Amino acid sequence: MIDLKNGRIRIADDLIIYPNYTFDLFKKSSFYTNQDGVRIIILEKQQVIDGNKYMAMLFFRNNIYVVAGLL
């Protein structure tokens, strides 16, 4: 689910990102595999969000996230 009003993106049940989502919160998800929080994190598999397939990439900086999707 992508909610453009409040900036929430549901990638999976345990990975729902929103404004001020932090790397420390990401570390609690099943997608965390010892990635470095200062680098771009590319999720390993395609993610289906709202019926569309994405290669999701996350970038954390000062408690701000950026999400990019391809496909």
N, C-alpha and C positions, 0 to 999 in steps of 0.2 A: 504494500500500500504506500502510495506517495501522497502526502497531504501538503499541498503547496501553501495552504493558509498558515499552518503552524510549523512547517519545516520538518515534519516527522516522516521518516522513511522506514518501513518495515521490510527488512531484508529476510529475516527469519524470526521464529518465536523468541529466540534469545538474542536477537540483534535488531533492535529498533533504535535508530539514531534520531537525534533531535538537536536543536541549537544548544550549545554548551555541553554536548556529549563529549566525554573525555576518553583518552587512551586508557586510563585506569578502568573505566566502565567496559571498554572493549575487551580488556584482558579477562573479564569474567565470562565472555561469550565462548561458544564452541569454536568460533573462527580464529581465536587467538592460538598461534603456534609459535610462540617466542619471537614474534616480529619486533622490530625496533620502532618505537613510537616517533622517531624523528624522520622516518622515511615513508614513502608512499607504500601503503599496504594494498596489495592486489589479492582479493579473495580467490581461492584456488579454483572453484567451480563456477559455472554460469549460475546466476541467481535469477529466479523468475519473480518479477515484481509487477503486479497488476497485469499479469498475462504476457508480459514482454520479457525477453531474455537479456540479461546484462552481464558484463564482466565488471564487477563493482570494485572500485578503488577508493581507499580512504586515506585522508591526510589530516593529521592532527597538529594544531599549532595554537598554543595559548588557550586551550579549552575551546577551540573552534574547530569544527570538522568541515571537510570538503568532501563531497562524494562525486565521483565521475562514473559514468556508465557508458559502455560501448556495446554495440550490436544492434 
